[in-house]
Each structure stands twice: as structure tokens, then as C-alpha cells.
């Protein structure tokens, strides 16, 4: 299973020294200030377009903001 990681998101945002407001502006309006705040607190799961906007605003790949269940990936590899 793949899902958005609010922990990874917070870490990257802090490493880049960005406020929620700055990130919202850098995403070209794709995400609002309140939406960024809710994501950071783990209260939302972003859609693909919002995830793309966040990644653009953070200058990272959207994959850097996701958690992958390693056991599911290993099971898939073993089946194929």
C-alpha cells in the first residue's frame, strides 16, 4: 500500500525552512494555506494533483512524500 506521509512531508518542509504560507504560494495556488496545515497535521490525504503541487512547491519528487509498505512490495515481487 502506498499513502501520503505527513511525517515525511513535515520533515521535508522543515528542511527547506518553509512556512505553510510560503509552501502554498510556491505551489502556484494548487494547495491553500489551511490545506497545507491540515496535511502537516495528518488530517488529510492529498489527491494526485495536490500531491504534485506540494512536490513542486518543495522542489522534490512526489515519491519523497509517500510511504510504501515494504512487505506488500516484497509479496508482489515474489508472486511475479
N, C-alpha and C positions, 0 to 999 in steps of 0.2 A: 504494500500500500504506500502511496505517495501522498504527502499532505504538507501544507504550509507550516513552517516552524516559526512561531512568534519569537522563540528564543534566538534562533539564528538571525532573524530579522532585527531584533534589538541589538544583537552583538555587532552586526554589520553597520547599523545606523550609528551606534556609539563609536565604532572605529573610524567612521567618516566624520564624526563630530557634527551630525546634522540634527536639527530640531525637527519635530513633526511638521511645523510650518514650512521649513526650508525644503524638506522632502516633498511635501505637497506641491510646492512651486516647481521643483525640479522634475516632477512627473508630468509637467505640462497640463495640469488640471485633471489628470486621469483619476487621482485619488485626492480626497479632501482632507483637511487637517483633522477633522473628527474621525474620519475613516482610518487614517494612519494611527491615530491614538488607540482606536479600538483593536486594530490588528496587533499593535505592540502589546496590548494587554491580554491578547489571546481570545478576544471576544468576537472575532470574525475569521472567516476563511475567504481569501480573495478569489475572485473569478480570474480566468486566464488574462483578460485584458488589464485588470487591475494589477495582477502579479507582474505583468510585463511593464506597466508604468512604474511600479515600485523598483523593479530591477534597473530600469533606465535611470530613475532618479538617484539610485545608489551606485550606478556605474558598475554593476555586477551582472552575472548571468542569473536568470530566474532560478536556475537549478541550485544556486547558492542559498536560496531561501526555502528550500524544500527538505523534508525528512523522508528518507527511504527506509522501508522495513527490510533490513538485510536478509532476514530469514525467508521472506516471500520471494526476494530476488534469487536467493540460492535455490529454493524449491523450483522456481521457474527454470533456472539453468539446468537443474538435474533432470527435469522432465523432457527437456528438448535436446 
